[in-house]
Amino acid sequence: MTEILVRIKRAILLGNFRFSRKAWDEMKIDHITELDVLESISNAVAIYKRIRSTSVFKKSIKEYLYIIQSPNMHGLPIYTKGKLVKEQGQDVFYFIISSKKSS
């Protein structure tokens, strides 16, 4: 398991995470809960892909989005994209793009 995935999992275990409006909307459409998404991250064994953010609002020159595909506790595969940032010295994971059932 990569160090970045460990940091993402620790942030989630500590409650240091946020969902974007888009993530909430997609979760509602796919009938998945916050718990489903958090279980999926906790079950992940690897980061599927890391991509560079193209957002004009990014705070730093290099900002990465992490794509994780993993099942929740019931085996439902869930796809998430988010970024890991430091806030007041602590890692916070933002589900900024999507959280939805994996195809």
C-alpha positions as CSV (number, residue, x, y, z in Angstrom):
1,M,0.0,0.0,0.0
2,T,1.4,3.4,-0.9
3,E,2.1,6.1,1.6
4,I,-0.5,8.4,0.0
5,L,-3.2,5.8,0.4
6,V,-2.3,5.3,4.0
7,R,-2.5,9.1,4.5
8,I,-5.9,9.2,2.8
9,K,-7.2,6.3,5.0
10,R,-5.9,8.0,8.1
11,A,-7.6,11.3,7.2
12,I,-10.9,9.4,6.7
13,L,-10.5,7.5,10.0
14,L,-9.9,10.8,11.8
15,G,-13.0,12.3,10.1
16,N,-10.9,14.7,8.1
17,F,-12.8,14.6,4.8
18,R,-15.3,16.7,2.8
19,F,-17.7,16.0,0.0
20,S,-18.3,18.4,-2.9
21,R,-21.8,19.2,-4.0
22,K,-21.2,17.1,-7.2
23,A,-20.1,14.1,-5.1
24,W,-23.3,14.4,-3.0
25,D,-25.4,14.7,-6.1
26,E,-23.8,11.6,-7.7
27,M,-24.2,9.6,-4.5
28,K,-27.9,10.5,-4.4
29,I,-28.4,9.5,-8.0
30,D,-26.6,6.1,-7.4
31,H,-28.3,5.5,-4.0
32,I,-25.1,5.2,-2.1
33,T,-24.4,6.6,1.3
34,E,-21.5,8.4,2.9
35,L,-20.8,5.2,4.8
36,D,-20.6,3.2,1.5
37,V,-18.0,5.6,0.2
38,L,-15.9,5.6,3.4
39,E,-16.1,1.8,3.5
40,S,-14.8,1.7,0.0
41,I,-11.8,3.8,0.8
42,S,-11.1,1.8,3.9
43,N,-11.2,-1.4,1.8
44,A,-8.9,-0.1,-0.9
45,V,-5.6,-1.8,-1.4
46,A,-4.2,0.6,-4.1
47,I,-4.8,3.9,-5.8
48,Y,-6.2,3.1,-9.2
49,K,-4.7,6.3,-10.8
50,R,-3.2,9.6,-10.0
51,I,-3.9,12.5,-12.3
52,R,-2.9,16.1,-12.3
53,S,-5.6,18.6,-11.5
54,T,-6.5,21.0,-14.3
55,S,-8.6,23.3,-12.1
56,V,-8.0,27.0,-12.4
57,F,-8.7,27.2,-8.6
58,K,-5.9,24.9,-7.5
59,K,-3.9,26.3,-4.7
60,S,-0.5,24.9,-5.7
61,I,1.4,24.3,-8.9
62,K,1.2,20.5,-8.5
63,E,-2.1,19.3,-7.3
64,Y,-3.1,15.7,-7.8
65,L,-6.4,13.9,-7.9
66,Y,-6.5,10.3,-6.7
67,I,-8.9,7.8,-8.2
68,I,-9.8,4.9,-6.0
69,Q,-12.0,2.0,-7.1
70,S,-12.9,-0.4,-4.3
71,P,-15.9,-2.2,-2.9
72,N,-17.8,-1.3,0.2
73,M,-18.5,-3.9,2.9
74,H,-21.3,-5.4,0.8
75,G,-19.1,-5.8,-2.2
76,L,-20.6,-2.9,-4.2
77,P,-17.8,-1.4,-6.3
78,I,-17.5,2.3,-5.8
79,Y,-15.4,4.8,-7.8
80,T,-14.1,8.0,-6.1
81,K,-11.9,10.9,-7.0
82,G,-10.5,13.3,-4.6
83,K,-7.5,15.3,-3.4
84,L,-5.5,15.2,-0.3
85,V,-4.6,18.6,1.2
86,K,-3.0,19.9,4.4
87,E,-5.2,22.1,6.6
88,Q,-3.8,23.4,9.9
89,G,-1.1,20.7,9.7
90,Q,-3.5,17.8,9.1
91,D,-4.3,15.8,6.0
92,V,-7.9,16.3,4.7
93,F,-9.3,14.3,1.8
94,Y,-11.7,16.1,-0.4
95,F,-14.2,14.0,-2.5
96,I,-14.3,16.8,-5.1
97,I,-15.2,15.2,-8.4
98,S,-17.3,12.1,-7.8
99,S,-18.4,9.2,-5.7
100,K,-20.5,6.7,-7.6
101,K,-21.1,3.1,-8.3
102,S,-18.3,1.8,-10.5
103,S,-19.3,0.6,-13.9
